[in-house]
């Protein structure tokens, strides 16, 4: 029997504590090459939530891949009400191009990016849950990761959908990877954002894993700023100027603090 998101989290999540308030240092303790999968709703989520850890894994010689579940076509429509110049399809095209360039900055080959094909509705994950699940399971069975990172369920419906799919997949996998969940939408960040439901933001646990990414923060910022459609008000000449970027400065600063936080899933 499948569990709902809430029950899966309640039964499967274990909060991994740290000693005192000191973050875990960025140096990897396991020098053996590992396969690492990052599963995200949208392209920029991979950089925001786990960009520093991706860089650290690549420095360690690990084999990293990223699964981008939704194409992000609705960002301008949902946040700014913009439906032309750019159209949703122009946004989709540019976001994929941006992600490929951002991945290169992180040190990841374009071939290690998986873009899912979700065709129903507006291409959102919750509208295409079965198709998303099928493709995610297929990729995971092919890659056989040792470690995975994915969304903690938050205020965004697509983030919750990814979390649900991955948690359910972990229950049936024969060989289970280490699994960590990252946070995107906190209560503070979700306030007055039309694309999310702030009432769905969970409390961030007090005992969490904090990874020091100060050495990786510059590269993470460069990769994030390559996502021009999300961080600039007039990223392309053919696009209309916006009154604000999709990701404002307060949001960006939150993810460039020099640490990344995770919850470890107990399997």
ABEGO torsion letter per residue (X at the ends): XBBBAAAAAAAABBBBBBBEABBBBABBABABBBBBBBBBABAAAAAAAAAAAAAAAAAAGBBBBBBBABAGAAAAAAAAGBABOBBAAAAAAAAAAAAAAAAAAAGBBAAABBBBBBABEAGBAAAAAAAAAAAAAAAAAAAGBABBBBBBBBABAAAAAAAAAAAAAAAABABBBBBBBBBABBAAAABGBAABBAAABBBBBABBBBBBAAAAAAAAAAAAAABAAAABABABAABBBBABBABBAAAAAAAAAGBBBBBBBBX
